[in-house]
Amino acid sequence: MRLITHSIAALSAVALGPLLAGAYLTRPSLRPGFSARLGRGPFRSADSISRIWLHASSVGEAKVACRLADALEDSGHALRATTMTQTGLELFERDRPGLRASFAPFDHPWCVESVVRGGAPKLSVLIETELWPSWIGACARYDVPVVVASGRLSDRSFPRYQKVRRLMQPTVGRIDAVGARTDLDAERFVELGVPENRVRVTGDLKLDPPEEQPALAIDLIRALADVPAVVGGSTHQGEEAALLDSLEAAEKAGHGFALILAPRRIERADELVRLCQSRHRRVYRRSALEGRHLVPGEVLILDSFGELAAMYATAQVAFVGGTLVPIGGHNVVEPLHTGCPVLYGPHTENVRKVVEIIEVGGAGECVESAEALSAAVVSTFDDLEASRQRGELGRERLGAHRGSVARTVELIEETLVRKKMSGAS
């Protein structure tokens, strides 16, 4: 089997080598940490040995990993983290500077085997839907248990996995434990081939309310002290224009507010500045706020990391992006943790469970179009007290999901105990 694996690895390396070289030359985003992506570098340092390794694809999963890291460290575990993206790595470095973090290796047998052999992790935790065949296979060969935390198989990803179910079964059959978000996710993991006795529902780590709400920076507190605000979080192209339309509609209805735009990709900040200027809006970057006090009708571009959650706490209403355009939705629960009511478009496949929870009582509202978004924003300002009550209701409903972090830590520790007992026998 090892001979077959390495033969396939060699053939794939020959086939993919030119493509990888081309990508390195044409995509600068791949160049940082390239040695780590090849399975070399920081993984092989002595202080990485026998740690629990947390793997998070990008920013959203990295936020979840940070919460899990806090609980695991409190339980006495040493940790390190990996991520696929520069933004994910920046989040780890900013929010958890004491946590050793680096880029994950490419999912090629040679790359991941170098990492697992050199770093000797005692357990690997994959956040949400990171089912990498080579990574899981290498862990199995070196007797490193694999746990999927906050496991989800979305309406988009599950059919794709089903089409290659036979190819995936050797991979998913090697997973030691799955902490699924919901009963439906648990059923889907079993259907793909994870043994039923290894799957349990631990809950969605994103739904577990944080112990403390993030604090807003002093200059932002001052900038928003005298003006109502609407926040558009994790927005994509087309959604910012719809929010600017809602600002105009509110002004025509006699309401005024400052619009905060937090694009999913902050490198789009220049594009958004030009968009606002084309609408004759005074616009500022958060990075160049320079003590300004915003007034109704102005726009602030949040071109920074880590401040969106605290910004939601200042808003009368929030819109979460990736929902008016067919992305599948981003973190609609984050505003509700602060008591802010939330709006979103019809494309919520990735956050369906959360939407079902928050729509009861009106804490969350689906807007089917840009026109519906404008109407909902105007309605919010027509009755701010009713809007505030909806936000508080949403926060209360999320409180019922407290404990998913603790249940996930329990699952990880049980897996470690089983591993120790099997090794002793």
N, C-alpha and C positions, 0 to 999 in steps of 0.2 A: 504493500500500500504506500509506504514512504517513497519507494522507487517511482511508482505511478505519479504520486503527488509532485515529486521534484521534476519528473519528466514534463508534466503539464506546465509546471512553473517555468521551466527553461524555455519551452516553446512559446509560452505567453510573453516572456521577457523579450525574446527575439522579435515577436510580432508587435509588441507594444512599445519597444524601445524607441523607434523613430518618432512615434506619436508623442511619447513623453518628452523627448528632446524638443520637438516642435512646440509643444505646449509651454515648456520652460522658456523658450525664446520669445514666444508671442504673448504669453500671459504673465505679466509681472507679479500678479497676485500669488502665483505658485512659488516664487523664488524665496521668500522668507521661510526659514526653517526647512529648506529642501532636504538637507541631510536627515532631519528627523522624519520627514515623509518617506525617506528611503530606509528607515529603520536603524539609523545611526545617530550618534550624538547623545543627547541628555538621558535617554532611556538606560544607557549602560553604566551610568554613574553608580557608585556603591550605595549612596544614600537612597536610591530608588528601590532597592531590593526589599521584598516582602511587604510592599504597600498594597492597599486596595486601590485599584485603578478605576477612575470614573471616566467614561467616554461620553462626550456630548457633541452632537453634530455641529450646532451653531449657537447663536446667542440665546434663543429660547430655551434650548436644552441646557445650556451652560448656567442659566439662572436657576434652573431646577437642580442641577448638579451642585451649585453653591449651597443651596438649602440642605441638601442631603449631606454635603461635606461637613457642615456645621454639626449636624447630629452625630455623624460618625466620629468626628474628632472628639466630641464630648464623651463618646463611649470608649475613647482610648485608641482609636485606629489611626495609623499613619496612612496618608493618602497622596496620590498624584492624579493629575487630570490630563486628558487629551481632547482635542477638538479638531474639526476639519477646516475651520475658517479663521481668518485673521481677526474678525470681529469677535468670535467666540474666545480666542486667546486673549484679546484685549480686555474682555469682560473679566476673565479669570484674574488677569494681572492687576486690574483695577480694584475689583471687589474682594478678592482673596489673595493678596500679595504673598502670603505665607504658603500658599498651596503651589507645589511644583506643577507647572502646566506647560504643555508643548503641543506641537502639531501631531496628529495621529499619523501613523504610517499608511502608505497606500495599501489597499487590501489585496496584496500579492503575497503568496506564501513566503518568499524570501524576505520581504520587508517585515512582515509581522512576526515571523519566526525569530528573526534577529532581535526584535524588541522583547518578545516573551522570554526567549532564552537568556538574553543579557540582563533584563530587569528583574526576572523572577518574581512577578506579582503573586500575591497569595490569593487574590480574587479579582475578577474583572466585572465591573458594573456598566451595562450598556443602557443609556437613557432613551426611553420611548421606543423608536423603531430602528435601532442601529443593528440590523441583522447581517453583519459582515461575515461571509463564509470563511475567508482565510483567517480572520482574527479568531473566530470561534473555533475553527479547526486547530489552529496553533495552540490555543488554550487547552483544548482537549488532549493534544499530544503531550503537553507538558504538565498535565494534571492540575490545571488552574481552573477552578469552577467559574462559571459565567452566570450572572444574574441579570435579567432584564428588569429595570425599574421604571415604574409608571408606564408600563408597556401598552402601546396602542397600535392597532392596525386600522387605519382610516378607511373610509369608503373608497378612496382613490388607490391606496397602496394594497389593500387586501386582494382585490381582483388580480392585480399584477402578480402578487405572490402565488395566488391560486393557479395561475397559468403555468408556473414553473414549480409546482408543488413537489413533484418527484425529485427534481434537482435540489430543492430546498430541504427535503426531509432529513438527509444526513446532517445538515447544519443545525436545524432547529432541534433535532433529537439529541444534540450534544449540550443543549442549554440545561443548566442545573436547576434553575428556578426562574419563574416569571411572576412578577408582581404587576398584575394587570390593572388598568384604570377602572374598567367597568366589567360587568358580566359579559357584555357583548365582545369586548376585547379578549377576555379569557376564553370564550368559546372559539374565537377565530384563531388564537394561538394553538389550541388543541386541534382544531381542524387542519392546521398546517403541519401538525406532527409532533408538537411538544407533548410528552406524556401528561395525562390529566392530573396525576398526583404531584406534578411539579408546578402547577399553575394555581394561583389564588388571586383574589381581588384584594389589592391593598389600597386602591384609590389613586386619584390623580394628584401628584405632588404639587401641581400648579394651583389646585383648589384648596390646599391646606393653608389657612390664613397665616401670614407672617406674625411672629411674636411682637415685632415693633414695626410701625409704619416708617418708611424712609422720610428723611427730613429734607426740605427744600433749601437750597443754598440761599444765603442772606440776600445776595443781589437780585435773585429771582423773586424772593418775597417782597422786596421793595418795588421791583418792576411791576408786580401785579397787585400791589396793595390797594389801588383805587379803581380797579377795573374788573368787571366780570370776564370770565374766560371760557372758551370752548377749545378743547384739545382734540386734535386729530392724530392718533397714535399709530405707528407702524404703517404709514400710508404708502400707496403705490401710485404710479402715474395714472392720472385721470381722477383719482380720489381727492387730491388737493384742489383741483378745479371745482369739484362739487362742493367742497367746504367753503371755498371763496364765494360760490353762488349762494350758499346758505347765509354767509355774512351779509351779502347784499340784500337777500330776502328779509333778514331780520331788521336791517336798517330801514327798509321800506315799511315794515310793520311797527316801527317806532322803538326798536330795541338796539342796543349797542353792546359790543363786547370785543375783546382782543382775541384773535385767532392764533393758537399755538399749533404749529405743524411739526410733527416729528416723523420724518420719512423713515421707512424701513431701512433704506440704505442712505447713510448720511452723506455719501459722496454725491447725492442728488441735490445737495443744498444750493449750489449755484443755479441749477435748473429752476428750483422753486423761487429763488430770489427773482429771477427773470420773469417767471410766471406772475408773481405778485406785482411787480413793477408794470407789467403789461396791463394789469387791472387797475393801475393807478393807486396802488396801496403802498403806504409807507411800511417798509419791511426791515427787520433787523435779524442778524444772526445771534444766536445765544453766545457764541464765542467772541462777539464784538459788542456786547450789550452796553458796557461802559457806563453803568449807573443810570441808564434811562428808565423813566417811568412810562409804561405803556398806557395808551388811551384807547377808547373804543374806535374800532376800524383799523387798527394797526395789526401787523402780523409779526410773530416771532418764529424763526426757524430754529428748531432744537437740533443743532449740529453737534451734539455731545452724547456721550454714553452715560447710562446709569441715572438719568434725571427724570425719565418719563413717568415712572411710578409715583414719585413725589409730586410731579406736575399735575397728575390726575386729581390729587387731593384738593387742588385749588379751583378746579373747574366746576361749572354748573352742569355741564354734560360733556361726554366724550364720545368720539367716533373712533372705532378700531378698524384699521385698514385690512387689505387683503380680502375684503368682503363685498365691495361694490364691483370689483374686478375678480375674475375667476382664479383666485389664488387658493382659497379654502379657509382663510381666516387666521388671524393671529391671536394674541392673548387678550381675549375679551373679559377675562376675570380680573385682571390687574386693576382696572378702574374701580370695580365693585369692592375690592379689598379696602379702598379708601372711602367708600360710601358715595361714589360718583355714579349716577345712572349712565348707561352705555347704549349707544346706537351702533348698528352694524348692517351691512348689506346682506343679500340673499346667499352669498357663497360662503357657507360656514361649515363645510364638510369636515374640516380638521378640528373643529371645536364644537361639534354637535352636542355632546353631552353637557357642556357648560351652558350652551344656549337653551337647552331644554330646562335646565335648572333655573336660570335667571329670568326666563320669559314669564314664569308663574308670578303673578303680582305686578308685572310690568317693569321690573328692575332693568330688563333689557328689552330693546325694541328693534325689530327688523325693518329696515327701510329698503324698499325694492328698487329705488332709482335715486338719481341725484335730486329730482324734484321732491321725492318723498323725504329725503334727508333735510332739505330746506324747510319743509313743512314741520318736521319733527323738532328742528332747532327752534323755529318760531314758537311752537307749542310749548317748549320748555320754558322760554322766557315769558310766555303768557301766564304761567303759573309756576313760579320757582319753588314755592313751598311744596307743591305736589311732587315736583321733580326730586326735591331733596328727600322726601319720604320714600320714593321709589328706590333711590340709591341706598338708603338705610335698610330697606327691606332686602335688597340684594346682598348687602353685607351680612345680615342676619342669616340668610339662607346658606351662604358659603360657610358660616360658622359651624353648620351641621356636618361639614366634611373635614373637620379638624381631626388630625391624627394619622394622615396618610404617610407623613415622613417617619413617624415612630413605627408604623407597621412595616414600612420598607426596611428600616434599620433592623427590625426584628427578623425579617426574612433573610437579610444578608448574614446576620449572625448565626441563624439556624443553619444556613448553608455552610458557613465556616466550620461549625461544630460537626456536621455530617462529614465534611472533608477530613477533619482531624480524626474522627472515629474510624473512617474507612481506611485511612493511612495506618492507624494503629493496628487494625486487624490484618 
